[in-house]
Amino acid sequence: AASTSLDETESTQPLDVTAYVTNAVLSYRTDSDSEWIAVGDTPIPGDADLRLDIDYAGVNIDNLLAADCKMTFTLPDLMRNPVVNGVITSGTTEVGTITADGNVVTLQFDQKWLTDQKTETNTTINGDFYIESAVNISQVPDDGQAQLVIGNVVIRVMFEEDIIARSGEIDITKSTPVISEADDGESVTYTNTVTARRD
């Protein structure tokens, strides 16, 4: 029987982008025709779109090749339903793909491109990517103050007050009718209960 070395049977784990983050910027917009606004002191509405731009540097090419040319990034809890642009480029050349599955974004680089980047004096790569998403209202603290930690970058975020009432899901229930008689005839009374909850 042929023996298999341990290296051939172990699955390779992608590199975590977080270890290489040099900068991260969170922006929002209130509709798809609006410009992106960098997060600052203005409260963000719960129905806003979010965009997280991430710069990374110093990714060792050999380590990336050993990780099957993949890096992953797990979305912060405040973000959901990620949308990515699909391709990684170097200048105008497509050098990989970027995909989202659940809350994990995967950067898959072209092996030949990575190998071509490595020289005696160049052993690392740098780059950037962005992710668009919706606000995960269920993860917004009651006071609307939150922070994202992306590597060593901390982004403070302020959401609108009463974000759940404004942007959460609403349940409406109607009670069983109560029929009452009065001198001027019968009347029917209902009680409607509206409950706002996290999405």
Secondary structure, DSSP 8 states (H G I E B T S, - for coil): -----HHHHS----EEGGGGEEEEEEEEESSTTS--EE-SSS-B-TT-EEEEEEEEEEEEHHHHHHTTTEEEEE--TTEEEEE--SEEEETTEEEEEEEEETTEEEEEE-HHHHHHH--SS--EEEEEEEEEEEE-GGGS-TTSEEEEEETTEEEEEEB-TTHHHHHSEEEEEE---EEEEETTEEEEE--EEEEEE--
